[in-house]
């Protein structure tokens, strides 16, 4: 398991994300924030390997299926 750090965000942002978790397809605010940060940090570095773990990729695929974008 990789080492984790604590990042503080304003409570109103946390609560807004928390309300939208089902819509976003994530189980926790931590998962969502990690996803967004990975997109920002690694999104443009395609040659460095996969951006998402297998678990994250499956959650994304599930969300896309639920939305009707893929079968």
BELPE-V12085 format. One record per residue. RES is the residue in one small letter. SS is DSSP state (H for helix, E for strand, - for the rest). OMEGA is omega as a letter, one per 40 degrees, with the letter a starting at -180 (NA if undefined). BURIAL is I if it has 24 or more other C-alpha atoms within 12 Angstrom, else O. Layout:
BEGIN
RES|SS|OMEGA|BURIAL, RES|SS|OMEGA|BURIAL
END
This chain:
BEGIN
x|-|a|O, x|-|a|O, x|-|a|O, x|-|i|O, x|-|i|O, x|-|i|O, x|-|a|O, x|-|i|O, x|-|i|O, x|-|a|O, x|H|a|O, x|H|i|O, x|H|i|O, x|H|a|O, x|H|i|O, x|H|i|O, x|H|a|I, x|H|i|O, x|H|a|O, x|H|a|O, x|H|i|O, x|H|i|O, x|H|a|O, x|H|i|I, x|-|i|I, x|-|a|I, x|-|a|O, x|-|i|O, x|H|i|I, x|H|i|O, x|H|a|O, x|H|a|I, x|H|i|I, x|H|i|O, x|H|a|I, x|H|i|O, x|H|i|O, x|H|i|O, x|H|a|O, x|H|a|O, x|H|a|O, x|H|a|O, x|-|a|O, x|-|a|O, x|-|a|O, x|H|a|O, x|H|a|O, x|H|i|O, x|-|a|O, x|-|i|O, x|-|a|O, x|-|i|I, x|-|i|O, x|H|a|O, x|H|i|O, x|H|i|O, x|H|i|O, x|H|i|O, x|H|i|O, x|H|i|I, x|H|i|O, x|H|a|O, x|H|i|O, x|H|i|O, x|H|i|O, x|H|i|O, x|-|i|O, x|-|a|O, x|-|i|O, x|-|i|O, x|-|NA|O
END
